[in-house]
């Protein structure tokens, strides 16, 4: 009686570990990262100082008022629109609005937020009923 032949498994030879393209020294990787961090810090400081200067040019905002960047931009836009209206009125020969001053409406952003809150509360009530 013949015994069945066992299948021979192929021999697996150990392979070499993969080579890394990352430099072994961590200090060489930190140099570009440190440079990028410095650039980002400088960019942030430049942006913050530009927003501070823009805030200084918006009239009738109390000095103790903390304005976010988006509020600063919105107020600047409304001030520019106000100035454009004055120019258009003076070009049309209409009496100027010199008796009116620009009013920095600090509440208009909050009103929209409050309205959205009320609407979402009302919709939640309707859904639950």
HELIX and SHEET records of a PDB file:
HELIX    1   1 UNK A   26  UNK A   56  1                                  31    
HELIX    2   2 UNK A   69  UNK A   92  1                                  24    
HELIX    3   3 UNK A  108  UNK A  128  1                                  21    
END                                                                             
